[in-house]
Amino acid sequence: MKTMRFLPLLLILLLLAPSTSKAQKKEPLWNHFTYDMGNVFGGVGHAYSRPFHWKGKDWANFGYLAGGTLLLFTVDDELNNWTNGFNQDVPDFILDYGNEYGSPENNYMVTGGVYLFGLFTKNEKLRRTGVLLISSATAGGLLQQVSKRIIGRARPKSGENSDVYDPFNVNRVFNFDSFPSGHAILSFSNAYAIAKQFKSPWVKAGLYTVGFIPGFVRIMDDFHWVSDVAFSTVLSIFIVESIDRYLDRKYDEKYNADAKKVSWNLTFGPSTLGMAIRF
């Protein structure tokens, strides 16, 4: 499968990151595996429980996300017409990469490969990264699968406008499951989690760009509206950050100290909508 080409690249990127982890105790692999899988489920539960613990700034960011998404809803049809004007110019290799890498089965091949490599080499850094990747993908993926069936938003390829909905109708899910975007959530979750391994803002920016490709491709292929992908991208950041902080309590290997140097600020106003990244 073509996606297997991406696995060595991810492993090389992770191995190039400086490691400060202590030598792991000489315990059976099974002990590490059961501990890690417990943290996967714990991380998913932690992510889902965070809204009950949000404070002022957290609710403000959620408000910006909701407000920005609603604003994009009002111009989704116009943006779709605009992207249809140049979607034929996108190179085939970008389209292939975006559609393949963002699919759930291929995503778990990559994340599972990272984790298993760390497990068998007894590298806590890679183990933790694998747990972060798997739990983030699971939390985001389950949320997306449930919500898209409840919301029932029409896909651009259905021929309907962006304001057409058919909620709770699972029989028509293939044309009415646009919001949110699973490809965008899975791919950007991976990119954001892997970028935590690096201090260089240029490496981080490169990984973020690669992680955004599947969402961009899904817009080009008329599977999603711009608002679907924008919302899903920001949501994936919230999920990864939440689970990463949970894992800080579970592993000696930490990289939040470097991650906190990256500041994500949502902006929303009468003539402003965006997300500023400060390195």
C-alpha positions as CSV (number, residue, x, y, z in Angstrom):
1,M,0.0,0.0,0.0
2,K,1.3,3.5,-0.9
3,T,0.8,4.7,2.6
4,M,3.6,2.5,3.9
5,R,6.0,5.0,2.2
6,F,5.0,7.6,4.8
7,L,5.9,5.3,7.8
8,P,9.7,5.4,7.4
9,L,9.5,9.2,7.0
10,L,7.6,9.6,10.3
11,L,10.0,7.3,12.1
12,I,13.0,9.2,10.8
13,L,11.5,12.5,11.9
14,L,10.8,11.2,15.4
15,L,14.2,9.6,15.8
16,L,15.9,12.8,14.7
17,A,14.3,14.6,17.6
18,P,16.6,15.1,20.7
19,S,15.8,12.6,23.4
20,T,16.1,13.3,27.0
21,S,14.2,10.3,28.4
22,K,15.7,8.2,31.1
23,A,16.6,4.5,30.5
24,Q,13.5,2.4,30.7
25,K,13.2,-0.1,33.5
26,K,13.8,-3.7,32.4
27,E,10.2,-4.7,32.4
28,P,8.4,-7.1,30.0
29,L,7.0,-5.6,26.9
30,W,3.6,-6.8,27.9
31,N,3.7,-4.5,31.0
32,H,4.6,-1.5,28.9
33,F,1.9,-2.4,26.3
34,T,-0.9,-2.7,28.9
35,Y,0.2,0.5,30.6
36,D,0.3,2.4,27.3
37,M,-3.1,1.1,26.2
38,G,-4.6,2.2,29.5
39,N,-3.2,5.6,28.8
40,V,-4.8,5.6,25.4
41,F,-8.2,5.1,26.8
42,G,-7.4,7.4,29.7
43,G,-6.4,10.1,27.2
44,V,-9.6,9.8,25.3
45,G,-11.6,10.1,28.4
46,H,-9.6,13.0,29.6
47,A,-10.2,14.9,26.3
48,Y,-13.9,14.3,26.4
49,S,-14.1,15.5,30.1
50,R,-12.2,18.8,29.5
51,P,-15.3,21.0,28.8
52,F,-16.4,20.3,32.4
53,H,-13.2,21.9,33.6
54,W,-12.8,24.8,31.2
55,K,-12.3,28.3,32.6
56,G,-12.5,31.8,31.1
57,K,-9.8,31.6,28.4
58,D,-10.9,28.1,27.4
59,W,-14.5,29.1,26.9
60,A,-13.3,32.2,25.1
61,N,-11.3,30.1,22.6
62,F,-14.3,27.8,22.1
63,G,-16.5,30.9,21.5
64,Y,-14.0,32.1,18.9
65,L,-14.0,28.7,17.2
66,A,-17.8,28.5,17.2
67,G,-18.1,32.1,16.0
68,G,-15.5,31.7,13.3
69,T,-17.2,28.5,12.1
70,L,-20.6,30.2,11.9
71,L,-19.1,33.1,9.9
72,L,-17.5,30.7,7.4
73,F,-20.9,28.9,7.1
74,T,-22.2,32.1,5.6
75,V,-19.7,32.1,2.8
76,D,-19.1,28.4,2.2
77,D,-21.0,28.3,-1.1
78,E,-18.9,31.3,-2.5
79,L,-15.7,29.7,-1.3
80,N,-16.6,26.4,-2.9
81,N,-17.3,28.2,-6.2
82,W,-13.9,29.8,-5.9
83,T,-12.0,26.6,-5.2
84,N,-13.7,24.9,-8.1
85,G,-12.1,27.4,-10.3
86,F,-8.6,26.0,-9.7
87,N,-9.1,22.5,-8.3
88,Q,-8.0,20.9,-11.6
89,D,-4.6,22.6,-11.3
90,V,-3.7,20.7,-8.1
91,P,-1.0,18.1,-8.8
92,D,-2.2,14.5,-8.7
93,F,0.4,13.4,-6.2
94,I,-1.0,15.9,-3.7
95,L,-4.5,14.7,-4.3
96,D,-3.4,11.1,-3.8
97,Y,-1.5,11.9,-0.7
98,G,-4.3,13.8,0.8
99,N,-7.0,11.2,0.2
100,E,-4.9,8.2,1.3
101,Y,-3.1,9.6,4.4
102,G,-6.2,11.1,5.9
103,S,-8.3,7.9,5.8
104,P,-8.8,6.1,9.2
105,E,-7.3,2.8,8.1
106,N,-4.1,4.3,6.8
107,N,-3.9,6.7,9.7
108,Y,-3.8,3.9,12.2
109,M,-1.2,2.1,10.2
110,V,1.1,5.1,10.7
111,T,0.3,5.8,14.3
112,G,0.3,2.1,15.2
113,G,3.7,1.7,13.5
114,V,5.2,4.6,15.4
115,Y,3.9,3.1,18.7
116,L,5.1,-0.4,18.0
117,F,8.5,0.8,16.9
118,G,8.9,2.6,20.3
119,L,7.5,-0.4,22.2
120,F,9.9,-3.0,20.7
121,T,12.9,-0.6,20.8
122,K,12.0,0.3,24.4
123,N,12.1,4.0,23.5
124,E,9.8,5.8,25.9
125,K,9.8,8.9,23.7
126,L,8.4,7.0,20.8
127,R,6.0,5.1,23.0
128,R,4.6,8.2,24.4
129,T,4.3,9.8,21.0
130,G,2.5,6.7,19.7
131,V,0.1,6.9,22.6
132,L,-0.5,10.5,21.9
133,L,-1.1,9.8,18.2
134,I,-3.4,6.9,18.8
135,S,-5.5,8.5,21.6
136,S,-5.8,11.8,19.7
137,A,-6.9,10.0,16.5
138,T,-9.4,7.9,18.5
139,A,-10.9,10.8,20.4
140,G,-11.2,13.0,17.3
141,G,-12.4,10.1,15.1
142,L,-15.1,8.9,17.4
143,L,-16.4,12.4,17.9
144,Q,-16.4,13.0,14.2
145,Q,-18.2,9.8,13.3
146,V,-21.0,10.4,15.8
147,S,-21.4,14.2,15.2
148,K,-21.5,14.0,11.4
149,R,-24.4,11.6,11.5
150,I,-26.3,13.7,14.0
151,I,-25.7,16.9,12.1
152,G,-26.2,15.5,8.6
153,R,-24.7,18.4,6.6
154,A,-24.8,18.0,2.8
155,R,-21.4,17.5,1.1
156,P,-20.6,19.8,-1.8
157,K,-20.5,16.8,-4.2
158,S,-24.2,16.1,-3.4
159,G,-25.2,19.2,-5.4
160,E,-26.9,20.8,-2.5
161,N,-26.1,24.1,-0.9
162,S,-24.0,24.3,2.3
163,D,-27.1,25.1,4.4
164,V,-28.9,21.8,3.6
165,Y,-29.1,19.3,6.4
166,D,-30.5,15.9,6.9
167,P,-29.8,15.0,10.6
168,F,-30.1,11.5,12.0
169,N,-30.6,9.9,8.6
170,V,-27.8,7.3,8.5
171,N,-29.1,5.8,5.2
172,R,-27.9,8.9,3.3
173,V,-24.7,9.4,5.3
174,F,-22.4,9.3,2.2
175,N,-23.9,12.6,0.9
176,F,-24.9,14.1,4.2
177,D,-21.9,13.7,6.5
178,S,-19.8,16.7,5.7
179,F,-19.4,18.3,9.1
180,P,-16.8,17.8,10.6
181,S,-14.0,16.5,8.4
182,G,-12.4,13.2,9.6
183,H,-9.5,13.5,7.2
184,A,-8.6,17.0,8.6
185,I,-8.9,15.8,12.2
186,L,-6.7,12.7,11.8
187,S,-4.0,14.3,9.6
188,F,-3.6,17.5,11.5
189,S,-3.7,15.7,14.9
190,N,-0.7,13.6,13.7
191,A,1.2,16.6,12.4
192,Y,0.6,18.6,15.5
193,A,1.6,15.8,17.8
194,I,4.8,15.0,15.8
195,A,5.7,18.7,15.7
196,K,5.9,18.6,19.5
197,Q,9.1,16.6,19.1
198,F,10.9,19.6,17.5
199,K,12.1,23.0,18.7
200,S,12.7,24.5,15.3
201,P,9.7,26.7,14.2
202,W,10.5,25.9,10.6
203,V,10.2,22.2,11.1
204,K,7.0,22.8,13.0
205,A,5.6,25.0,10.3
206,G,6.5,22.4,7.7
207,L,4.8,19.6,9.6
208,Y,1.7,21.8,10.0
209,T,1.6,22.4,6.3
210,V,1.9,18.7,5.5
211,G,-0.8,18.0,8.0
212,F,-3.2,20.4,6.4
213,I,-2.9,18.8,2.9
214,P,-5.6,16.2,3.4
215,G,-8.1,18.8,4.6
216,F,-7.2,21.0,1.6
217,V,-7.6,18.1,-0.8
218,R,-11.0,17.2,0.6
219,I,-12.1,20.7,-0.2
220,M,-10.7,20.4,-3.7
221,D,-12.5,17.1,-4.3
222,D,-15.9,18.6,-3.1
223,F,-16.1,16.3,-0.1
224,H,-16.0,19.2,2.4
225,W,-16.8,22.8,2.8
226,V,-14.1,25.2,4.0
227,S,-15.8,25.6,7.4
228,D,-15.7,21.8,7.9
229,V,-12.0,21.7,7.5
230,A,-11.3,24.9,9.5
231,F,-13.3,23.7,12.4
232,S,-11.8,20.2,12.4
233,T,-8.2,21.6,12.2
234,V,-8.6,23.7,15.3
235,L,-10.5,21.0,17.1
236,S,-7.6,18.6,16.6
237,I,-5.3,21.1,18.3
238,F,-7.6,21.2,21.3
239,I,-7.7,17.4,21.5
240,V,-3.9,16.9,21.2
241,E,-3.1,19.6,23.7
242,S,-5.5,18.1,26.2
243,I,-4.3,14.6,25.9
244,D,-0.6,15.7,25.9
245,R,-1.1,17.4,29.3
246,Y,-2.7,14.2,30.6
247,L,0.3,12.2,29.4
248,D,2.6,14.5,31.3
249,R,1.5,12.8,34.4
250,K,2.1,9.3,33.0
251,Y,5.5,9.5,31.4
252,D,8.9,10.8,32.3
253,E,9.4,12.0,28.7
254,K,7.8,15.5,28.3
255,Y,7.8,18.0,25.6
256,N,5.2,20.4,26.7
257,A,7.9,22.8,27.8
258,D,8.9,23.4,24.2
259,A,5.3,23.2,23.0
260,K,4.3,26.0,25.3
261,K,6.6,28.3,23.3
262,V,4.1,28.0,20.5
263,S,1.2,30.2,21.1
264,W,-2.1,29.7,19.3
265,N,-4.4,32.7,19.4
266,L,-7.8,32.6,17.8
267,T,-9.0,36.0,16.5
268,F,-12.6,36.9,15.6
269,G,-14.2,40.2,14.9
270,P,-16.4,42.1,12.5
271,S,-13.7,42.1,9.8
272,T,-11.2,39.6,11.2
273,L,-11.2,35.8,11.3
274,G,-8.1,33.7,11.8
275,M,-5.6,31.9,14.0
276,A,-2.2,33.4,14.8
277,I,0.7,31.2,15.6
278,R,3.6,32.7,17.6
279,F,6.9,30.7,17.9
